[in-house]
Amino acid sequence: MVNAKLTQIIYELIRGASLHLPPDVMNGLRRMAAIQDTPLAKELYGCIFDNLKKAAELNRPICQDTGALQFFLKAGTGFPYLNDTEDSIKDAVRQATKKIPLRPNVVESFEEKNTGDNIGSRAPWIEWEIVPDNQDLQITVYMAGGGCSLTGRAKVLMPLEGYEGIVRYVFDTITEWGVNACPPLIVGVGIGTCTPTAAALSKKALLRPIGLHNANPKARDMEERMKKGLDSIGIGPLGMSGKESLLALNIEYAAHHPATLAVGISAGCWATRRGKVLISKDLTVKSDK
């Protein structure tokens, strides 16, 4: 059942994500633009910021590819509108497609027919995490563009490949496919037992704000080393060469089976569009942090 107030909150979340980059992404782009020392790289960052300015002035989405919408929910067991949430998300997506507008990007598999409203089989994608003894609903929206999604991969490594195999797989993926994903990139790396868990964790890593690192010192060290290595390649803005290649590289992990180690990779383009809202049990917005 659709809840009109909940729908409106989610609609505004989608609208904000489509029109404005998060502050951490904006700050990251400004920092990277400032260190460029070639005319081409400077010009490309100039185009990026001109694009952002035009989007704000014209009240239009940042990119013509408004992505396939993905929602990540942390739902308190005491939130009273859980039964309405999925229907309200879908209603908000329909409204956003029409009003913002968002480009219809959902194509039914096998039929290969565009649904026209960004609603389809398991679309938008919704992932639930239940939070015991809590009465709030936290919703994170991510707009998964076609270019950055091209970089997504997951693999179970052979037993003796170890963490060196993870590094090799990440480097092979980004050097081979990263130019297609509209750099500079945010790269999420997931580590676990099998490809589904590693892939899911890589998306969670992608959603982490720039500048926040994994709490595990070894994981943080791996984040910093891989980012430094990939930056040294000089993929640069839009894959046209320049200083640095990544806005961030984040790792999330789960304990794994002793015989298997899986790695997943998700990438976000320079226009990594995500938003977050925290909704209380009376449907007031508490925070977007």
C-alpha positions as CSV (number, residue, x, y, z in Angstrom):
1,M,0.0,0.0,0.0
2,V,1.3,3.5,-0.9
3,N,1.8,6.0,1.9
4,A,1.6,9.5,0.3
5,K,3.9,11.1,2.9
6,L,6.5,8.4,2.7
7,T,6.4,8.6,-1.1
8,Q,7.0,12.3,-1.0
9,I,10.1,11.9,1.2
10,I,11.5,9.3,-1.1
11,Y,10.8,11.3,-4.2
12,E,12.7,14.3,-2.7
13,L,15.6,12.0,-1.9
14,I,15.7,10.8,-5.5
15,R,15.4,14.3,-6.8
16,G,18.2,15.6,-4.6
17,A,20.5,12.7,-5.6
18,S,19.9,13.3,-9.3
19,L,20.5,17.1,-9.3
20,H,23.3,17.5,-6.7
21,L,26.5,15.6,-5.9
22,P,27.1,14.8,-2.3
23,P,29.5,17.2,-0.6
24,D,32.3,14.6,-0.2
25,V,32.2,13.9,-4.0
26,M,32.2,17.6,-4.8
27,N,35.2,18.3,-2.5
28,G,37.0,15.3,-4.0
29,L,36.5,16.6,-7.5
30,R,37.7,20.1,-6.5
31,R,40.8,18.6,-4.9
32,M,41.6,16.6,-8.0
33,A,41.0,19.5,-10.4
34,A,43.4,21.6,-8.4
35,I,46.4,19.2,-8.8
36,Q,46.2,18.9,-12.6
37,D,49.1,20.3,-14.6
38,T,48.1,19.6,-18.2
39,P,45.8,21.8,-20.4
40,L,43.7,18.7,-21.3
41,A,43.1,17.5,-17.8
42,K,42.3,21.1,-16.6
43,E,39.8,21.5,-19.5
44,L,38.1,18.3,-18.7
45,Y,37.6,19.2,-15.1
46,G,36.3,22.5,-16.3
47,C,33.7,20.7,-18.4
48,I,32.7,18.7,-15.3
49,F,32.1,21.7,-13.2
50,D,30.4,23.6,-16.0
51,N,28.1,20.6,-16.3
52,L,27.3,20.7,-12.6
53,K,26.6,24.4,-12.8
54,K,24.2,24.0,-15.7
55,A,22.4,21.2,-13.9
56,A,21.8,23.5,-10.9
57,E,20.8,26.5,-13.1
58,L,18.4,24.5,-15.3
59,N,17.1,22.2,-12.5
60,R,17.9,19.1,-14.5
61,P,19.7,15.9,-13.6
62,I,23.5,16.0,-13.6
63,C,23.8,13.3,-16.3
64,Q,21.5,12.2,-19.1
65,D,22.0,8.6,-17.8
66,T,20.1,8.8,-14.6
67,G,20.9,5.2,-13.9
68,A,19.0,2.3,-12.6
69,L,17.8,3.1,-9.1
70,Q,19.0,1.0,-6.2
71,F,17.8,1.4,-2.6
72,F,19.5,0.2,0.6
73,L,17.3,0.1,3.6
74,K,18.1,-0.2,7.3
75,A,14.7,-0.8,8.8
76,G,14.0,-0.7,12.5
77,T,11.7,-3.5,13.7
78,G,9.5,-0.9,15.3
79,F,9.1,1.3,12.2
80,P,5.3,1.3,11.7
81,Y,5.2,1.6,7.9
82,L,7.3,-1.3,6.8
83,N,4.3,-2.8,4.9
84,D,4.0,0.4,2.9
85,T,7.7,1.0,2.2
86,E,8.2,-1.0,-1.0
87,D,5.1,0.3,-2.7
88,S,6.0,3.8,-1.6
89,I,9.5,3.5,-3.1
90,K,8.0,2.3,-6.4
91,D,5.5,5.1,-6.5
92,A,8.2,7.6,-5.8
93,V,10.3,6.2,-8.7
94,R,7.3,6.5,-11.0
95,Q,6.8,10.1,-10.0
96,A,10.5,10.9,-10.3
97,T,10.7,9.4,-13.8
98,K,7.9,11.7,-14.9
99,K,8.5,14.9,-13.0
100,I,12.3,15.4,-12.6
101,P,12.5,13.8,-15.2
102,L,14.6,10.6,-15.1
103,R,15.4,8.8,-18.3
104,P,13.5,5.4,-18.4
105,N,16.4,2.9,-18.1
106,V,14.6,-0.3,-17.0
107,V,14.5,-2.9,-19.7
108,E,12.9,-6.3,-19.0
109,S,15.4,-9.1,-19.4
110,F,14.7,-11.6,-22.2
111,E,11.8,-9.4,-23.5
112,E,14.2,-6.5,-24.0
113,K,11.4,-4.0,-23.7
114,N,11.7,-0.7,-21.8
115,T,9.0,-0.4,-19.2
116,G,8.9,3.4,-19.5
117,D,8.7,4.2,-15.8
118,N,11.9,2.6,-14.3
119,I,9.8,-0.1,-12.7
120,G,10.3,-3.7,-13.7
121,S,11.1,-7.2,-12.3
122,R,13.0,-6.5,-9.1
123,A,13.5,-3.0,-10.3
124,P,14.1,-0.7,-8.5
125,W,16.5,-3.0,-6.6
126,I,15.8,-2.9,-2.9
127,E,18.0,-4.4,-0.2
128,W,16.8,-4.7,3.4
129,E,18.7,-4.8,6.6
130,I,16.7,-5.3,9.8
131,V,17.7,-3.3,12.9
132,P,16.3,-4.7,16.1
133,D,14.9,-2.4,18.8
134,N,14.8,0.6,16.5
135,Q,11.9,2.6,15.2
136,D,13.5,4.5,12.3
137,L,13.9,3.8,8.6
138,Q,17.2,4.8,6.9
139,I,17.1,4.8,3.1
140,T,20.1,5.2,0.8
141,V,19.5,5.7,-2.9
142,Y,22.2,5.1,-5.5
143,M,21.8,5.8,-9.2
144,A,23.7,3.1,-11.0
145,G,24.7,4.4,-14.4
146,G,25.5,2.2,-17.3
147,G,29.1,3.3,-17.7
148,C,30.2,2.8,-14.2
149,S,28.3,-0.5,-14.0
150,L,30.4,-1.9,-16.9
151,T,33.3,-2.1,-14.4
152,G,31.5,-4.4,-12.0
153,R,33.0,-7.9,-11.6
154,A,33.2,-10.6,-9.0
155,K,35.3,-13.8,-8.8
156,V,36.2,-16.6,-6.4
157,L,40.0,-16.8,-6.4
158,M,42.0,-20.1,-6.3
159,P,43.0,-21.0,-2.8
160,L,46.7,-20.0,-3.1
161,E,46.1,-16.6,-4.7
162,G,45.4,-14.9,-1.4
163,Y,45.3,-11.1,-0.9
164,E,47.8,-10.7,-3.7
165,G,45.2,-12.2,-6.0
166,I,42.7,-9.6,-4.8
167,V,45.0,-6.8,-5.7
168,R,45.8,-8.2,-9.1
169,Y,42.1,-8.7,-9.9
170,V,41.3,-5.1,-8.9
171,F,44.2,-3.7,-10.9
172,D,43.3,-5.8,-14.0
173,T,39.7,-4.7,-13.8
174,I,40.3,-1.0,-13.4
175,T,43.1,-0.8,-15.9
176,E,41.0,-2.7,-18.5
177,W,37.5,-1.2,-17.9
178,G,38.0,1.9,-15.8
179,V,38.2,4.3,-18.8
180,N,34.6,3.2,-19.7
181,A,33.3,4.3,-16.3
182,C,33.8,8.1,-16.6
183,P,36.7,8.6,-14.2
184,P,37.7,9.8,-11.7
185,L,36.2,6.8,-10.0
186,I,35.1,5.7,-6.6
187,V,36.0,2.0,-6.4
188,G,34.3,-0.4,-3.9
189,V,36.0,-3.7,-3.2
190,G,34.2,-6.5,-1.4
191,I,35.9,-9.6,0.1
192,G,34.1,-12.7,1.3
193,T,33.5,-16.4,0.6
194,C,31.5,-16.4,-2.6
195,T,30.7,-14.0,-5.5
196,P,27.2,-12.8,-4.2
197,T,28.6,-11.7,-0.8
198,A,31.7,-10.1,-2.3
199,A,29.6,-8.3,-4.9
200,A,27.1,-7.0,-2.3
201,L,29.9,-5.8,0.0
202,S,31.6,-4.0,-2.9
203,K,28.5,-2.0,-3.5
204,K,28.3,-1.2,0.3
205,A,31.9,-0.1,0.1
206,L,31.1,2.2,-2.9
207,L,28.4,3.9,-0.9
208,R,30.9,4.9,1.9
209,P,31.6,8.6,2.0
210,I,35.0,9.7,0.6
211,G,37.6,10.1,3.4
212,L,36.2,7.4,5.7
213,H,38.3,4.3,5.9
214,N,37.8,0.7,7.0
215,A,38.3,0.4,10.8
216,N,40.5,-2.6,10.3
217,P,44.1,-1.3,10.1
218,K,45.1,-4.0,7.6
219,A,42.1,-3.3,5.4
220,R,42.8,0.5,5.6
221,D,46.4,-0.1,4.6
222,M,45.2,-2.2,1.6
223,E,42.8,0.6,0.6
224,E,45.6,3.2,0.7
225,R,48.1,1.1,-1.2
226,M,45.7,0.1,-4.0
227,K,44.5,3.7,-4.4
228,K,48.1,4.9,-4.6
229,G,48.9,2.3,-7.2
230,L,45.9,2.9,-9.4
231,D,46.4,6.7,-9.1
232,S,50.0,6.3,-10.4
233,I,48.6,4.8,-13.7
234,G,47.3,8.2,-14.6
235,I,43.9,7.3,-16.1
236,G,42.9,10.8,-15.3
237,P,39.6,12.6,-15.9
238,L,37.3,10.8,-18.3
239,G,40.1,8.3,-19.1
240,M,42.0,11.0,-21.0
241,S,45.1,10.9,-18.7
242,G,46.0,13.2,-15.9
243,K,47.1,13.1,-12.2
244,E,45.3,10.5,-10.2
245,S,42.5,8.2,-11.2
246,L,40.3,7.6,-8.1
247,L,38.3,9.7,-5.8
248,A,38.4,6.8,-3.3
249,L,39.0,3.1,-2.9
250,N,37.0,1.5,-0.1
251,I,37.0,-2.1,1.1
252,E,34.2,-4.0,3.0
253,Y,34.7,-7.6,4.0
254,A,33.1,-10.6,5.7
255,A,34.7,-13.7,7.2
256,H,35.3,-16.3,4.6
257,H,35.6,-20.1,4.1
258,P,39.2,-21.3,4.7
259,A,39.3,-22.8,1.1
260,T,37.8,-19.8,-0.7
261,L,38.4,-16.1,-1.0
262,A,36.1,-14.0,-3.2
263,V,36.5,-10.5,-4.5
264,G,33.9,-8.2,-5.9
265,I,34.3,-4.8,-7.6
266,S,31.8,-1.9,-8.0
267,A,32.7,1.5,-9.4
268,G,31.1,4.9,-9.3
269,C,31.8,7.5,-12.0
270,W,32.8,11.1,-11.3
271,A,29.0,11.8,-10.9
272,T,28.6,9.3,-8.1
273,R,25.0,10.1,-7.2
274,R,23.8,8.9,-3.8
275,G,21.6,10.2,-1.1
276,K,20.5,9.2,2.4
277,V,17.6,10.0,4.6
278,L,16.6,8.9,8.1
279,I,12.9,8.8,8.8
280,S,11.3,8.6,12.2
281,K,8.3,6.5,13.2
282,D,6.0,9.6,12.7
283,L,7.4,10.2,9.2
284,T,9.4,13.2,10.0
285,V,12.9,13.5,8.5
286,K,15.4,13.3,11.3
287,S,18.7,13.5,9.4
288,D,20.4,12.8,6.1
289,K,23.7,11.8,7.6
